[in-house]
């Protein structure tokens, strides 16, 4: 996990997660998922349940990191 210009970023061969503390962008394969952190938690959980477990876990870690350092 790295920080560049105020962004929390995780990149690997299969996916990329970027968060600025307000918006999360998940790019994996030919799919992109975007949501605001102000989105209700139930909706975020619903969207994360559609992702592979590894990506969903990473997104949760990125959200935690981005919100704790903002």
PyMOL Python script that loads the backbone (N, CA, C, O; Angstrom):
from pymol import cmd

cmd.read_pdbstr("""\
ATOM      1  N   UNK A   1       0.859  -1.171   0.000  1.00  0.00           N
ATOM      2  CA  UNK A   1       0.000   0.000   0.000  1.00  0.00           C
ATOM      3  C   UNK A   1       0.901   1.228   0.000  1.00  0.00           C
ATOM      4  O   UNK A   1       1.841   1.322   0.790  1.00  0.00           O
ATOM      5  N   UNK A   2       0.611   2.150  -0.879  1.00  0.00           N
ATOM      6  CA  UNK A   2       1.411   3.352  -0.953  1.00  0.00           C
ATOM      7  C   UNK A   2       0.545   4.590  -0.994  1.00  0.00           C
ATOM      8  O   UNK A   2      -0.659   4.534  -1.246  1.00  0.00           O
ATOM      9  N   UNK A   3       1.198   5.714  -0.739  1.00  0.00           N
ATOM     10  CA  UNK A   3       0.487   6.991  -0.813  1.00  0.00           C
ATOM     11  C   UNK A   3       1.218   7.859  -1.821  1.00  0.00           C
ATOM     12  O   UNK A   3       2.436   8.023  -1.755  1.00  0.00           O
ATOM     13  N   UNK A   4       0.456   8.408  -2.750  1.00  0.00           N
ATOM     14  CA  UNK A   4       0.997   9.323  -3.743  1.00  0.00           C
ATOM     15  C   UNK A   4       0.054  10.508  -3.845  1.00  0.00           C
ATOM     16  O   UNK A   4      -1.135  10.340  -4.117  1.00  0.00           O
ATOM     17  N   UNK A   5       0.580  11.705  -3.628  1.00  0.00           N
ATOM     18  CA  UNK A   5      -0.204  12.932  -3.786  1.00  0.00           C
ATOM     19  C   UNK A   5      -1.557  12.857  -3.084  1.00  0.00           C
ATOM     20  O   UNK A   5      -2.570  13.260  -3.654  1.00  0.00           O
ATOM     21  N   UNK A   6      -1.583  12.350  -1.862  1.00  0.00           N
ATOM     22  CA  UNK A   6      -2.819  12.288  -1.088  1.00  0.00           C
ATOM     23  C   UNK A   6      -3.717  11.116  -1.410  1.00  0.00           C
ATOM     24  O   UNK A   6      -4.815  11.013  -0.862  1.00  0.00           O
ATOM     25  N   UNK A   7      -3.277  10.227  -2.290  1.00  0.00           N
ATOM     26  CA  UNK A   7      -4.067   9.051  -2.656  1.00  0.00           C
ATOM     27  C   UNK A   7      -3.502   7.820  -1.974  1.00  0.00           C
ATOM     28  O   UNK A   7      -2.286   7.679  -1.848  1.00  0.00           O
ATOM     29  N   UNK A   8      -4.368   6.939  -1.539  1.00  0.00           N
ATOM     30  CA  UNK A   8      -3.946   5.626  -1.058  1.00  0.00           C
ATOM     31  C   UNK A   8      -4.114   4.682  -2.238  1.00  0.00           C
ATOM     32  O   UNK A   8      -5.202   4.570  -2.803  1.00  0.00           O
ATOM     33  N   UNK A   9      -3.022   3.994  -2.612  1.00  0.00           N
ATOM     34  CA  UNK A   9      -3.024   3.185  -3.830  1.00  0.00           C
ATOM     35  C   UNK A   9      -2.461   1.800  -3.548  1.00  0.00           C
ATOM     36  O   UNK A   9      -1.426   1.652  -2.898  1.00  0.00           O
ATOM     37  N   UNK A  10      -3.167   0.783  -4.053  1.00  0.00           N
ATOM     38  CA  UNK A  10      -2.659  -0.591  -4.034  1.00  0.00           C
ATOM     39  C   UNK A  10      -2.721  -1.090  -5.468  1.00  0.00           C
ATOM     40  O   UNK A  10      -3.769  -1.039  -6.112  1.00  0.00           O
ATOM     41  N   UNK A  11      -1.585  -1.575  -5.960  1.00  0.00           N
ATOM     42  CA  UNK A  11      -1.539  -2.125  -7.317  1.00  0.00           C
ATOM     43  C   UNK A  11      -0.890  -3.498  -7.263  1.00  0.00           C
ATOM     44  O   UNK A  11       0.094  -3.710  -6.555  1.00  0.00           O
ATOM     45  N   UNK A  12      -1.452  -4.420  -8.017  1.00  0.00           N
ATOM     46  CA  UNK A  12      -0.778  -5.689  -8.254  1.00  0.00           C
ATOM     47  C   UNK A  12      -1.130  -6.132  -9.663  1.00  0.00           C
ATOM     48  O   UNK A  12      -1.722  -5.360 -10.418  1.00  0.00           O
ATOM     49  N   UNK A  13      -0.782  -7.345 -10.033  1.00  0.00           N
ATOM     50  CA  UNK A  13      -1.003  -7.795 -11.413  1.00  0.00           C
ATOM     51  C   UNK A  13      -2.473  -7.894 -11.784  1.00  0.00           C
ATOM     52  O   UNK A  13      -2.821  -7.739 -12.955  1.00  0.00           O
ATOM     53  N   UNK A  14      -3.342  -8.149 -10.819  1.00  0.00           N
ATOM     54  CA  UNK A  14      -4.744  -8.434 -11.116  1.00  0.00           C
ATOM     55  C   UNK A  14      -5.688  -7.258 -10.902  1.00  0.00           C
ATOM     56  O   UNK A  14      -6.755  -7.210 -11.513  1.00  0.00           O
ATOM     57  N   UNK A  15      -5.317  -6.313 -10.051  1.00  0.00           N
ATOM     58  CA  UNK A  15      -6.242  -5.224  -9.741  1.00  0.00           C
ATOM     59  C   UNK A  15      -5.511  -4.009  -9.205  1.00  0.00           C
ATOM     60  O   UNK A  15      -4.327  -4.064  -8.875  1.00  0.00           O
ATOM     61  N   UNK A  16      -6.249  -2.910  -9.126  1.00  0.00           N
ATOM     62  CA  UNK A  16      -5.736  -1.652  -8.608  1.00  0.00           C
ATOM     63  C   UNK A  16      -6.856  -1.009  -7.787  1.00  0.00           C
ATOM     64  O   UNK A  16      -8.003  -0.956  -8.230  1.00  0.00           O
ATOM     65  N   UNK A  17      -6.523  -0.526  -6.601  1.00  0.00           N
ATOM     66  CA  UNK A  17      -7.486   0.159  -5.739  1.00  0.00           C
ATOM     67  C   UNK A  17      -6.903   1.532  -5.413  1.00  0.00           C
ATOM     68  O   UNK A  17      -5.769   1.644  -4.947  1.00  0.00           O
ATOM     69  N   UNK A  18      -7.693   2.568  -5.666  1.00  0.00           N
ATOM     70  CA  UNK A  18      -7.252   3.939  -5.418  1.00  0.00           C
ATOM     71  C   UNK A  18      -8.320   4.635  -4.575  1.00  0.00           C
ATOM     72  O   UNK A  18      -9.514   4.537  -4.861  1.00  0.00           O
ATOM     73  N   UNK A  19      -7.875   5.338  -3.537  1.00  0.00           N
ATOM     74  CA  UNK A  19      -8.818   6.047  -2.669  1.00  0.00           C
ATOM     75  C   UNK A  19      -8.220   7.398  -2.293  1.00  0.00           C
ATOM     76  O   UNK A  19      -7.049   7.491  -1.926  1.00  0.00           O
ATOM     77  N   UNK A  20      -9.040   8.444  -2.390  1.00  0.00           N
ATOM     78  CA  UNK A  20      -8.587   9.781  -2.008  1.00  0.00           C
ATOM     79  C   UNK A  20      -9.191  10.236  -0.679  1.00  0.00           C
ATOM     80  O   UNK A  20      -9.065  11.401  -0.302  1.00  0.00           O
ATOM     81  N   UNK A  21      -9.842   9.319   0.024  1.00  0.00           N
ATOM     82  CA  UNK A  21     -10.500   9.670   1.279  1.00  0.00           C
ATOM     83  C   UNK A  21     -11.967   9.998   1.100  1.00  0.00           C
ATOM     84  O   UNK A  21     -12.709  10.102   2.077  1.00  0.00           O
ATOM     85  N   UNK A  22     -12.395  10.164  -0.160  1.00  0.00           N
ATOM     86  CA  UNK A  22     -13.799  10.454  -0.454  1.00  0.00           C
ATOM     87  C   UNK A  22     -14.384   9.467  -1.457  1.00  0.00           C
ATOM     88  O   UNK A  22     -15.561   9.114  -1.381  1.00  0.00           O
ATOM     89  N   UNK A  23     -13.551   9.025  -2.396  1.00  0.00           N
ATOM     90  CA  UNK A  23     -13.994   8.125  -3.463  1.00  0.00           C
ATOM     91  C   UNK A  23     -13.036   6.947  -3.552  1.00  0.00           C
ATOM     92  O   UNK A  23     -11.827   7.104  -3.382  1.00  0.00           O
ATOM     93  N   UNK A  24     -13.586   5.757  -3.823  1.00  0.00           N
ATOM     94  CA  UNK A  24     -12.785   4.552  -4.039  1.00  0.00           C
ATOM     95  C   UNK A  24     -12.987   4.107  -5.482  1.00  0.00           C
ATOM     96  O   UNK A  24     -14.115   4.034  -5.969  1.00  0.00           O
ATOM     97  N   UNK A  25     -11.886   3.814  -6.155  1.00  0.00           N
ATOM     98  CA  UNK A  25     -11.925   3.282  -7.516  1.00  0.00           C
ATOM     99  C   UNK A  25     -11.252   1.918  -7.486  1.00  0.00           C
ATOM    100  O   UNK A  25     -10.122   1.782  -7.017  1.00  0.00           O
ATOM    101  N   UNK A  26     -11.960   0.906  -7.993  1.00  0.00           N
ATOM    102  CA  UNK A  26     -11.430  -0.456  -8.053  1.00  0.00           C
ATOM    103  C   UNK A  26     -11.389  -0.846  -9.525  1.00  0.00           C
ATOM    104  O   UNK A  26     -12.424  -0.889 -10.190  1.00  0.00           O
ATOM    105  N   UNK A  27     -10.203  -1.127 -10.028  1.00  0.00           N
ATOM    106  CA  UNK A  27     -10.009  -1.493 -11.422  1.00  0.00           C
ATOM    107  C   UNK A  27      -9.474  -2.921 -11.443  1.00  0.00           C
ATOM    108  O   UNK A  27      -8.360  -3.178 -10.986  1.00  0.00           O
ATOM    109  N   UNK A  28     -10.262  -3.843 -11.968  1.00  0.00           N
ATOM    110  CA  UNK A  28      -9.808  -5.241 -12.021  1.00  0.00           C
ATOM    111  C   UNK A  28     -10.309  -5.868 -13.312  1.00  0.00           C
ATOM    112  O   UNK A  28     -11.497  -5.836 -13.634  1.00  0.00           O
ATOM    113  N   UNK A  29      -9.360  -6.436 -14.033  1.00  0.00           N
ATOM    114  CA  UNK A  29      -9.706  -7.011 -15.325  1.00  0.00           C
ATOM    115  C   UNK A  29     -10.256  -5.926 -16.225  1.00  0.00           C
ATOM    116  O   UNK A  29      -9.639  -4.873 -16.387  1.00  0.00           O
ATOM    117  N   UNK A  30     -11.405  -6.176 -16.806  1.00  0.00           N
ATOM    118  CA  UNK A  30     -12.047  -5.175 -17.656  1.00  0.00           C
ATOM    119  C   UNK A  30     -13.209  -4.503 -16.925  1.00  0.00           C
ATOM    120  O   UNK A  30     -14.126  -3.980 -17.558  1.00  0.00           O
ATOM    121  N   UNK A  31     -13.167  -4.518 -15.591  1.00  0.00           N
ATOM    122  CA  UNK A  31     -14.245  -3.940 -14.784  1.00  0.00           C
ATOM    123  C   UNK A  31     -13.710  -2.795 -13.928  1.00  0.00           C
ATOM    124  O   UNK A  31     -12.567  -2.814 -13.471  1.00  0.00           O
ATOM    125  N   UNK A  32     -14.561  -1.810 -13.727  1.00  0.00           N
ATOM    126  CA  UNK A  32     -14.226  -0.709 -12.825  1.00  0.00           C
ATOM    127  C   UNK A  32     -15.419  -0.490 -11.902  1.00  0.00           C
ATOM    128  O   UNK A  32     -16.559  -0.411 -12.361  1.00  0.00           O
ATOM    129  N   UNK A  33     -15.156  -0.392 -10.608  1.00  0.00           N
ATOM    130  CA  UNK A  33     -16.190  -0.096  -9.621  1.00  0.00           C
ATOM    131  C   UNK A  33     -15.788   1.189  -8.914  1.00  0.00           C
ATOM    132  O   UNK A  33     -14.642   1.341  -8.493  1.00  0.00           O
ATOM    133  N   UNK A  34     -16.722   2.104  -8.787  1.00  0.00           N
ATOM    134  CA  UNK A  34     -16.460   3.386  -8.135  1.00  0.00           C
ATOM    135  C   UNK A  34     -17.580   3.647  -7.135  1.00  0.00           C
ATOM    136  O   UNK A  34     -18.754   3.452  -7.450  1.00  0.00           O
ATOM    137  N   UNK A  35     -17.220   4.085  -5.938  1.00  0.00           N
ATOM    138  CA  UNK A  35     -18.240   4.519  -4.987  1.00  0.00           C
ATOM    139  C   UNK A  35     -17.655   5.546  -4.037  1.00  0.00           C
ATOM    140  O   UNK A  35     -16.446   5.600  -3.815  1.00  0.00           O
ATOM    141  N   UNK A  36     -18.532   6.350  -3.487  1.00  0.00           N
ATOM    142  CA  UNK A  36     -18.139   7.353  -2.498  1.00  0.00           C
ATOM    143  C   UNK A  36     -18.110   6.706  -1.126  1.00  0.00           C
ATOM    144  O   UNK A  36     -18.885   5.793  -0.839  1.00  0.00           O
ATOM    145  N   UNK A  37     -17.215   7.185  -0.285  1.00  0.00           N
ATOM    146  CA  UNK A  37     -17.170   6.668   1.080  1.00  0.00           C
ATOM    147  C   UNK A  37     -18.386   7.112   1.875  1.00  0.00           C
ATOM    148  O   UNK A  37     -18.672   6.547   2.931  1.00  0.00           O
ATOM    149  N   UNK A  38     -19.106   8.117   1.387  1.00  0.00           N
ATOM    150  CA  UNK A  38     -20.338   8.542   2.052  1.00  0.00           C
ATOM    151  C   UNK A  38     -21.510   7.619   1.710  1.00  0.00           C
ATOM    152  O   UNK A  38     -22.602   7.773   2.257  1.00  0.00           O
ATOM    153  N   UNK A  39     -21.285   6.664   0.809  1.00  0.00           N
ATOM    154  CA  UNK A  39     -22.303   5.668   0.473  1.00  0.00           C
ATOM    155  C   UNK A  39     -22.624   4.870   1.737  1.00  0.00           C
ATOM    156  O   UNK A  39     -21.709   4.535   2.490  1.00  0.00           O
ATOM    157  N   UNK A  40     -23.892   4.559   1.991  1.00  0.00           N
ATOM    158  CA  UNK A  40     -24.232   3.762   3.178  1.00  0.00           C
ATOM    159  C   UNK A  40     -23.441   2.444   3.217  1.00  0.00           C
ATOM    160  O   UNK A  40     -23.205   1.811   2.188  1.00  0.00           O
ATOM    161  N   UNK A  41     -23.046   2.058   4.418  1.00  0.00           N
ATOM    162  CA  UNK A  41     -22.211   0.869   4.588  1.00  0.00           C
ATOM    163  C   UNK A  41     -22.846  -0.378   3.981  1.00  0.00           C
ATOM    164  O   UNK A  41     -22.140  -1.228   3.438  1.00  0.00           O
ATOM    165  N   UNK A  42     -24.174  -0.496   4.066  1.00  0.00           N
ATOM    166  CA  UNK A  42     -24.845  -1.673   3.499  1.00  0.00           C
ATOM    167  C   UNK A  42     -24.622  -1.743   1.988  1.00  0.00           C
ATOM    168  O   UNK A  42     -24.412  -2.823   1.435  1.00  0.00           O
ATOM    169  N   UNK A  43     -24.669  -0.588   1.330  1.00  0.00           N
ATOM    170  CA  UNK A  43     -24.454  -0.546  -0.126  1.00  0.00           C
ATOM    171  C   UNK A  43     -23.004  -0.876  -0.467  1.00  0.00           C
ATOM    172  O   UNK A  43     -22.740  -1.606  -1.423  1.00  0.00           O
ATOM    173  N   UNK A  44     -22.064  -0.340   0.312  1.00  0.00           N
ATOM    174  CA  UNK A  44     -20.653  -0.669   0.093  1.00  0.00           C
ATOM    175  C   UNK A  44     -20.446  -2.167   0.259  1.00  0.00           C
ATOM    176  O   UNK A  44     -19.783  -2.795  -0.567  1.00  0.00           O
ATOM    177  N   UNK A  45     -21.009  -2.749   1.321  1.00  0.00           N
ATOM    178  CA  UNK A  45     -20.865  -4.188   1.548  1.00  0.00           C
ATOM    179  C   UNK A  45     -21.460  -4.995   0.402  1.00  0.00           C
ATOM    180  O   UNK A  45     -20.909  -6.023   0.008  1.00  0.00           O
ATOM    181  N   UNK A  46     -22.589  -4.528  -0.133  1.00  0.00           N
ATOM    182  CA  UNK A  46     -23.225  -5.217  -1.257  1.00  0.00           C
ATOM    183  C   UNK A  46     -22.298  -5.204  -2.482  1.00  0.00           C
ATOM    184  O   UNK A  46     -22.143  -6.215  -3.167  1.00  0.00           O
ATOM    185  N   UNK A  47     -21.694  -4.055  -2.738  1.00  0.00           N
ATOM    186  CA  UNK A  47     -20.784  -3.951  -3.884  1.00  0.00           C
ATOM    187  C   UNK A  47     -19.530  -4.793  -3.672  1.00  0.00           C
ATOM    188  O   UNK A  47     -19.050  -5.446  -4.598  1.00  0.00           O
ATOM    189  N   UNK A  48     -19.006  -4.774  -2.455  1.00  0.00           N
ATOM    190  CA  UNK A  48     -17.799  -5.560  -2.179  1.00  0.00           C
ATOM    191  C   UNK A  48     -18.073  -7.053  -2.253  1.00  0.00           C
ATOM    192  O   UNK A  48     -17.173  -7.830  -2.573  1.00  0.00           O
ATOM    193  N   UNK A  49     -19.300  -7.466  -1.962  1.00  0.00           N
ATOM    194  CA  UNK A  49     -19.630  -8.896  -2.027  1.00  0.00           C
ATOM    195  C   UNK A  49     -19.580  -9.419  -3.460  1.00  0.00           C
ATOM    196  O   UNK A  49     -19.509 -10.630  -3.670  1.00  0.00           O
ATOM    197  N   UNK A  50     -19.616  -8.535  -4.439  1.00  0.00           N
ATOM    198  CA  UNK A  50     -19.538  -8.938  -5.840  1.00  0.00           C
ATOM    199  C   UNK A  50     -18.096  -9.115  -6.316  1.00  0.00           C
ATOM    200  O   UNK A  50     -17.852  -9.641  -7.402  1.00  0.00           O
ATOM    201  N   UNK A  51     -17.148  -8.672  -5.495  1.00  0.00           N
ATOM    202  CA  UNK A  51     -15.734  -8.761  -5.853  1.00  0.00           C
ATOM    203  C   UNK A  51     -15.117 -10.039  -5.303  1.00  0.00           C
ATOM    204  O   UNK A  51     -15.633 -10.610  -4.342  1.00  0.00           O
ATOM    205  N   UNK A  52     -14.016 -10.495  -5.902  1.00  0.00           N
ATOM    206  CA  UNK A  52     -13.276 -11.606  -5.296  1.00  0.00           C
ATOM    207  C   UNK A  52     -12.838 -11.227  -3.876  1.00  0.00           C
ATOM    208  O   UNK A  52     -12.591 -10.056  -3.588  1.00  0.00           O
ATOM    209  N   UNK A  53     -12.746 -12.221  -3.001  1.00  0.00           N
ATOM    210  CA  UNK A  53     -12.440 -11.974  -1.583  1.00  0.00           C
ATOM    211  C   UNK A  53     -11.164 -11.167  -1.377  1.00  0.00           C
ATOM    212  O   UNK A  53     -11.136 -10.254  -0.551  1.00  0.00           O
ATOM    213  N   UNK A  54     -10.114 -11.493  -2.116  1.00  0.00           N
ATOM    214  CA  UNK A  54      -8.834 -10.794  -1.951  1.00  0.00           C
ATOM    215  C   UNK A  54      -8.984  -9.302  -2.247  1.00  0.00           C
ATOM    216  O   UNK A  54      -8.441  -8.463  -1.528  1.00  0.00           O
ATOM    217  N   UNK A  55      -9.717  -8.982  -3.297  1.00  0.00           N
ATOM    218  CA  UNK A  55      -9.910  -7.579  -3.661  1.00  0.00           C
ATOM    219  C   UNK A  55     -10.772  -6.877  -2.614  1.00  0.00           C
ATOM    220  O   UNK A  55     -10.458  -5.757  -2.211  1.00  0.00           O
ATOM    221  N   UNK A  56     -11.845  -7.514  -2.173  1.00  0.00           N
ATOM    222  CA  UNK A  56     -12.724  -6.913  -1.162  1.00  0.00           C
ATOM    223  C   UNK A  56     -11.949  -6.622   0.123  1.00  0.00           C
ATOM    224  O   UNK A  56     -12.128  -5.567   0.731  1.00  0.00           O
ATOM    225  N   UNK A  57     -11.099  -7.545   0.530  1.00  0.00           N
ATOM    226  CA  UNK A  57     -10.288  -7.340   1.731  1.00  0.00           C
ATOM    227  C   UNK A  57      -9.337  -6.160   1.540  1.00  0.00           C
ATOM    228  O   UNK A  57      -9.181  -5.328   2.434  1.00  0.00           O
ATOM    229  N   UNK A  58      -8.710  -6.096   0.384  1.00  0.00           N
ATOM    230  CA  UNK A  58      -7.805  -4.988   0.092  1.00  0.00           C
ATOM    231  C   UNK A  58      -8.550  -3.660   0.102  1.00  0.00           C
ATOM    232  O   UNK A  58      -8.045  -2.671   0.633  1.00  0.00           O
ATOM    233  N   UNK A  59      -9.744  -3.629  -0.481  1.00  0.00           N
ATOM    234  CA  UNK A  59     -10.540  -2.397  -0.500  1.00  0.00           C
ATOM    235  C   UNK A  59     -10.844  -1.951   0.926  1.00  0.00           C
ATOM    236  O   UNK A  59     -10.734  -0.766   1.240  1.00  0.00           O
ATOM    237  N   UNK A  60     -11.220  -2.879   1.782  1.00  0.00           N
ATOM    238  CA  UNK A  60     -11.502  -2.523   3.185  1.00  0.00           C
ATOM    239  C   UNK A  60     -10.256  -1.936   3.863  1.00  0.00           C
ATOM    240  O   UNK A  60     -10.354  -0.971   4.621  1.00  0.00           O
ATOM    241  N   UNK A  61      -9.088  -2.524   3.585  1.00  0.00           N
ATOM    242  CA  UNK A  61      -7.840  -2.014   4.162  1.00  0.00           C
ATOM    243  C   UNK A  61      -7.522  -0.619   3.633  1.00  0.00           C
ATOM    244  O   UNK A  61      -7.087   0.252   4.386  1.00  0.00           O
ATOM    245  N   UNK A  62      -7.739  -0.412   2.340  1.00  0.00           N
ATOM    246  CA  UNK A  62      -7.485   0.897   1.736  1.00  0.00           C
ATOM    247  C   UNK A  62      -8.423   1.950   2.326  1.00  0.00           C
ATOM    248  O   UNK A  62      -7.994   3.061   2.638  1.00  0.00           O
ATOM    249  N   UNK A  63      -9.690   1.604   2.477  1.00  0.00           N
ATOM    250  CA  UNK A  63     -10.657   2.539   3.068  1.00  0.00           C
ATOM    251  C   UNK A  63     -10.229   2.899   4.488  1.00  0.00           C
ATOM    252  O   UNK A  63     -10.260   4.066   4.879  1.00  0.00           O
ATOM    253  N   UNK A  64      -9.833   1.894   5.249  1.00  0.00           N
ATOM    254  CA  UNK A  64      -9.397   2.121   6.629  1.00  0.00           C
ATOM    255  C   UNK A  64      -8.178   3.051   6.656  1.00  0.00           C
ATOM    256  O   UNK A  64      -8.130   3.997   7.443  1.00  0.00           O
ATOM    257  N   UNK A  65      -7.209   2.778   5.804  1.00  0.00           N
ATOM    258  CA  UNK A  65      -5.997   3.598   5.729  1.00  0.00           C
ATOM    259  C   UNK A  65      -6.323   5.028   5.292  1.00  0.00           C
ATOM    260  O   UNK A  65      -5.840   5.990   5.890  1.00  0.00           O
ATOM    261  N   UNK A  66      -7.130   5.158   4.265  1.00  0.00           N
ATOM    262  CA  UNK A  66      -7.441   6.486   3.722  1.00  0.00           C
ATOM    263  C   UNK A  66      -8.240   7.329   4.705  1.00  0.00           C
ATOM    264  O   UNK A  66      -8.004   8.531   4.825  1.00  0.00           O
ATOM    265  N   UNK A  67      -9.175   6.716   5.403  1.00  0.00           N
ATOM    266  CA  UNK A  67     -10.006   7.485   6.328  1.00  0.00           C
ATOM    267  C   UNK A  67      -9.269   7.798   7.625  1.00  0.00           C
ATOM    268  O   UNK A  67      -9.573   8.797   8.278  1.00  0.00           O
ATOM    269  N   UNK A  68      -8.314   6.969   8.007  1.00  0.00           N
ATOM    270  CA  UNK A  68      -7.572   7.238   9.242  1.00  0.00           C
ATOM    271  C   UNK A  68      -6.506   8.311   9.036  1.00  0.00           C
ATOM    272  O   UNK A  68      -6.088   8.956   9.997  1.00  0.00           O
ATOM    273  N   UNK A  69      -6.066   8.507   7.806  1.00  0.00           N
ATOM    274  CA  UNK A  69      -5.004   9.483   7.560  1.00  0.00           C
ATOM    275  C   UNK A  69      -5.516  10.773   6.944  1.00  0.00           C
ATOM    276  O   UNK A  69      -4.729  11.661   6.616  1.00  0.00           O
ATOM    277  N   UNK A  70      -6.836  10.883   6.785  1.00  0.00           N
ATOM    278  CA  UNK A  70      -7.364  12.116   6.176  1.00  0.00           C
ATOM    279  C   UNK A  70      -7.740  13.131   7.226  1.00  0.00           C
ATOM    280  O   UNK A  70      -8.200  14.223   6.891  1.00  0.00           O
TER     281      UNK A  70
END
""", "prot")
cmd.dss("prot")
cmd.show_as("cartoon", "prot")
cmd.util.cbc("prot")
cmd.orient("prot")
